[in-house]
Amino acid sequence: MKFTEHLNPGVNLIRRYEPGRVYVNDQAIKQSCIVSQHHLLADWPVFDMQDLSQQNLMTLSDLKPEVLILGTGESQIFPPASVMQFFIQQGISLEVMTNDAACRTYNILTTEDREVVIALIMQPANAK
């Protein structure tokens, strides 16, 4: 699935998403990742909800997003209440959705120049 063009060329943009792979600018990423307008972590060590440790949550919080979009793979899976509570306490709006919906939403919010971070959980190819 291809996405729309962004007006600011200095911003990280999700160019395409397909199951198991996301294209950020010209880079293909096959593992879980974090993307903001000016930050890219292409190897976020989260493969499912059980991996959302305090350290992984702080990595997201430290980026100071107004909105955090959590892509949970091909199915929408809500995190434990403790994760949702963590972001409420930080004053960060958490949106949980499938990866393809998360990518579309991220691109829309960046065109509005919002402080948005997307965290995509991708299963390793051999995890099926």
N, C-alpha and C positions, 0 to 999 in steps of 0.2 A: 504494500500500500504506500503510495507516494503522498507527500504533504505539500502545503503551500510554501511559497517563497517568503522569506523574512526580509524586512526592509533594512535592518542594521546588519551589515556583513561581519561585524566584530563579535557577534553573539553566537554561542553554541546553539545550533539548530538541529533538530532531528529530521533528517532528510527522508528516512524510510524505516519502516518496521516490518519485520516478518517473524514468525515464531522462532525463537532462539537466536535472533540477531537484530541489532538496531544499528542504524547508520547515523552517527553524529558528525555533522559536517561531512568530511570525506573519509572518516574512519569507521570501519565495520567492527562492532563489538559483540562478542558472543557470550560474555559473562555478565553477571550482575554489575550494575554501574550506577553512578550518581552524576547527574548533569545539572548545571545551572547556567545562567547566561555566560558566565566567565570562568567556570570551573568544570573540570571533567575528571572523575575518578573512574577509570575504565576497569578496575578489578576490585569492586566492593565485595568483601568476603561474606555475602549473605546468599544462601541458596534456597531457604524457606523461612517461614515465620519463626521457627525455633532459633534461628541464627540472629534474631534481632536483639543483640545484647546491649547493655548500657553503653558500651564503647561505640557500637554501630549507630545507636540513636544519637549519641553526642556528635559523631561525625556529621550527621545531618543537621542537627541543631546549630552547630558551629558555623554553618553557612548562612545563618540568620535569614531564612526564608520567611516571607509573608504567608506563602502557601507551599506545603509539601505534598507532592503527588506521589503516592506509593503504588507502583505497578506490581501486581502480584502474579504475573504470568498470564496464562491463557484463560484462567478463571479468576473471578473476584473472590478473594479470601480476606476476611477482616482480621486484623491483628488482635492479640489479647487486649483486654481493657487497660492493662498497665501501660501498653505502648500508646494508646490513645490518650490516656491521662498524662503521660510524659509530655506530649506535644501541647496539650491544653495548658499545662503549667508553664510551658515556655512561651505561650502566646502565639503558637504556630497553628494555622489551620491545616488539618490533615485530611486529604482526599484519597480514598482507596478505590482502585479500579483495575481493570485488566490492562495489560501492557499496551495494547493498541490504542485503547481509549486514553490512557495516561499520556502517550506520545502526542496525540492530537491536542489534548488539553494543554500540555506544556507549550506547544507551539503557539496556540492561541494566546495564552497568558503572556508569553514573551513579546508578542506583537503589541500588547498593551503596556509593555515595559514594567511588568509586575516582578517583584522579587520572588521568583518561583524556583523550586528545586524538584527534580524528578529523580526518584530512586526506583530502578527497575530490578526486580528479582527474576533472574533467569536460571532455570535448572541446567546443570551441566548436561552435555549431550549424552553421556553414558548413564544418566540417572533414571532412565525410563525403564 
